[in-house]
Amino acid sequence: MASLPVQLFFWPTSYYSQKAVLALEEKNVKYKQTIISLIAYEQNEPWFLRLNPQGEVPMLKLGDKYFTQSETIVDTVDKLNNAPVLVPDPSTPEGKQVQDWRCKLNSINMEGLTFGVLLNPELAVTDIKIPSSYRQTKEEYRVKTCKAIEKMEKLREKYPDLKNAYDVKIEKSKKRSSVWFEKSDTIALIDELQILFDDLEAQLRRSRTENIIEHWLCGATYTAADITLCVLLGRLLMIGLLPKYLDPAKRPALIEYWNQAQLRPSVQKGIFGGKRTLMLYQARKALAKVAAGAAVAGGVVALGVLIGQKYKS
């Protein structure tokens, strides 16, 4: 299984994509990266929906099989080789704890929290760390979503074999466009996280007591629960909320945890490298446009020369 070619379809700053990247990096799996631009709605393109009817990232291709949903992908990647173990047997105490924390962390409304802050930027306590070209007002968000729906409706007519997939995506998009990510709702989500982080602090203190040399969320080893926690902390940093939860007097164990987690190569690449990957992607796209424009211009010049020669003759 480990010898099969591995390909990850993802968007570098996608919360769920980052889980898949961290899992692949932690397991030292060689994989091909294919960026699916969520900004350009490439997840709605017919070729992608044929592979993944949900039209979501991440998606993992292993050999000739495709896997979707970030948690399923983490579980699948963990089976590619024996060490390190990211998902311990749930029948063991550690495995049960990892399973429980994954469930708790995955219950967070990340879409509401992320878009709630991005569309109400005054809620951020530090700079929002996403390119300014990707930021948008509520009205811009609504208009862009409506245009995406219109495009999907046309694609649904053009590709009747994908009607069901487009029906589901159009319905989801209509619901999303009707949600304005009100400031009060976002504040409620921000406050709810305080309770979760109190529980996390207590768990991290227990782990530190029980595992002197090295300690992570559920014991002495870094697991799938840590992947989710690291991606959560990285997302809070990206949307300018992390300082709200890193109170030195209240959560010293969480601060210690985040400081050591940031040193891991997987976190450096999957979370902090996401923005760099995105910038390189933008640069390549821009260069491709310039090259295409130059090719067209060159073709026009060549055509002009030929026409001139023809008239001369």
N, C-alpha and C positions, 0 to 999 in steps of 0.2 A: 504493500500500500504506500509506503514511504517513497518508493521509486516512481510513482505515478507523477506526471507533470501537474503542477499546481498553479492556478491562475486566480487572482483576486480582482473582482470588479468592485470598485469603491470610489468614494469621494474623500479626499484627504482630511477635511475638517468635519466630516460626518461623525457624530457621536458613536453610532453603531459600527461604522466602518473602522473606527479606531480600535474597537475591541478586537476585531478580526486581525488587524495589523499587529497588535500587541501579542496575541496568541501565536501567530506565525513566527514572530521574532523571538519570543520566549522559547519556542520549540526548535528554533534554528532550522526552519523549513525554507528552502529556496523556492521562490514563487515569482511569477510574472505579474506585474501590476498593470491593470487597465482602468484608467480613470473614466468614470461616468459623471459628467458634469450635472450636478443638481441645479446649478444656476441656469444652464441652458435647457433644462428638463430632458436631458438625454435618456433618463430612466423611462420616459414615455415613448421612446422610439420603437417602432414595430419589431426590429431585430432583437432588441433587448427583452421586450415582452414575450417574444416567442421562447426565449430561454428562461425567463422568470415572469410569469403572469402577474405577480404582485407588483412588478416594476419598482423594486426597492433595492437599495444597497445596504450592506455588502452582499455580494454573491460570490461563492467559492466554486471554482471548477476543479474537480479532482478526477483526472483521467477524462472519462466521458460523462461523468456525473456532476450534477449541479446541486449546491446546497445554499439555502437562504436562511435568514434570521440569524442575528449575531450570536445568540447563545448556542444555537445548533452548530454554527460554524466553529465556535470555540471548542465545543465537545468533539467535533469531527477532527479538528486540527490536533487535539490532544492525543488522538489515537494513531497519529502518523508515525510517532516513534515513542520509545519507552520513557525517556527522561528529558526534561523534568515533568513530573505529573502535575497538571493544572487542575484536573477534576478528580479528586480522590473518590474512592468507592463510597457512595452515600450510606452504605451500611456501617461504615466506621464512624467514630465520633468526629474526626476531622472532616470527613466527607459530608456528614450531615450538617456540620456547621458551615461549610463552604456553600452547600446547597441553600441553606436558610438565608445566608447573607446575599447570595446572588438574587434570590427572590425579593428580599427587602430593597436592595438597591435598584432592581429592575422595575419596581413599582412606582418609581419617581416619574412624574409627568415631564419628561425632558423636552418635549416639543413645546408644551405650554411655558415652561421655564425659559427655554432658549429664546423663542420668538417673543415671549412676553417682555423680556429685557431688551432684546434688539429693537423692538417696536416701541418700547418705553425706556429709552436709554438713560433717562434721568434716574432710574433705579440702580444703575451701576455705581459702585463706589470707587472703582478705578477705571482706567481706559479700557474700552472694548477692543480686544485684539483680533479683529478681522479686517481685511482690506476695506477701505472706505468705499471702493467701487461696488462692494457687495452689500452695503448697507442700504436700507430702504425705509421710507415712511410707511405708515399704515395704508395710506391711499395708494402708494406705489405697489405695496404688497398685494392689495386687493385687485388692482388693475392687472398686475402681472399674472396673478392666479386666474383671473377671468380669461385672459388671453390664452393661458395654457389649457383651460377647459375648452375654449373654442377650437384650438388646434387638435385636441384629442377627439372632439366630436367629428371633425373632418377626417381624421385618421380612422375613426370607427367606421365611417362610410366607405372609405377607400379599402380597408382591410377587414372585411366581414368575418374572417376567421378569428379575429381578435376582439370581436364585439363584446364578449363577456368580460374580458380583461379590461377593456376601456370603460365599460359600464361601471365596474367597481371603482376604477380610478377616478372617473368623472364624479361619481357620487361622493367619494372621499374628499375630492378637491372642492366640491360645492359646500360641503360641511365646513371645510377648513376656511373657505373664503367668507363664510358667515360668522366665523369666530374672530373677534377683533382684538383678542389678547388684551383685555381690559387691564388697566393698571392695578385695580383692586384685586383681581384674580391672581395676577402675578405676585403681588405682595403676599397673598395667602400662601402661595407655593413656596416663596422664599422663607416665610415663617415656619412652614411645616418642616422644612429641611433642618431647622435648628434642633428639633426633637430627634430626628434621625442621627444627627451629628453628636448629640449627647450620648446616644446608644453606642455609636462608633467609638467615641472617646473611651467609654467604659470597657468596651471589648478590646481596644488596643492596649489599654493599661493592663488588662488581664494577660494578654498575650506577651507583653513585655516582662511581666513578672514570671510567667511560666517558661519563657524561652529567652535566656539571658544573652546568648551569643548573637543570635539573629531572630528577629520577630516580625511577623507580618500579621495580617488581619485574623487569620484562623490558625496560626501556629508558627512554626519555624521556617516554613517554606512559602514561596510566592505562588498563589493559586489563581484560579479563574475569578474568585471573589476579589482578589487584589486588582486584577485587570479592570473589573467594573468600577472599583473604587478609584483607581488612578484616572480612568477616563472621566469619571464624574468630577474629580478635583480639577482635571485639565479643562473641562468644559466651564466650570465655575470661574477659572482663571481667565478663559477666553472671553466670557461675557461680563467680566469685571465685578464678580460677586465674591470671589474666594476670601478676601480679607474679612468678610462678615462672619466667616466660620472659623478662621484661624486666630482665635483669641489666645494669646500666650498664657494668660492666667486661668482660662477655662479649659483649653484643649491643648496642652503641651504634648501629649502623646500623638495627637493628629499632626501637629507641626513636625515632630520628629519623624513620623511615618512619611510625610510628604517630602521631607528633605532627603530621606534615603531612597525613596521611590524615584525621585527625579534623576538619580545617578544611574538607573538601569538603562542599558542601551535600547531596550524595547520602548521605554517611555520617551527617551530622547527622540527616537525615530517616529514612533507612532503618534505621539501627542505634540511635542515641540517641533518635530520635523514636518508636521502636517501643513503648517503655513508655508514653509519653504517649498514643499512639494507643489503646493497650490500656486506659488509665485512662478516656479519653473514651468508649470503647466500653462499659465497665462502667457509667459514669455514665448514658449514654443508655438502657441496658437497665434500670437501676434506675428512671429517670424513667418509662420506658414501663410498668413494673409499677405504679408509683404512680398513673399516669394511668388505667391499666386498672382499678385498685382503686377510684379515685375515681368512674369511670364506672359501675361496678357498684353502688357505694354510692348514687350519685345515682339510678340506676335503681330500687333498692330503696325509697328515700325516695319517689320519684314514684309507685311502685306502691302504697305505703302510703297516700299521699294519695288516690289514686283509689279504693282500697278503702274508705277512711274516708268519702269523699264518697258512695260507693254506698250504704253502710249508713245514712248520714244521710238520703239521699233515700228 
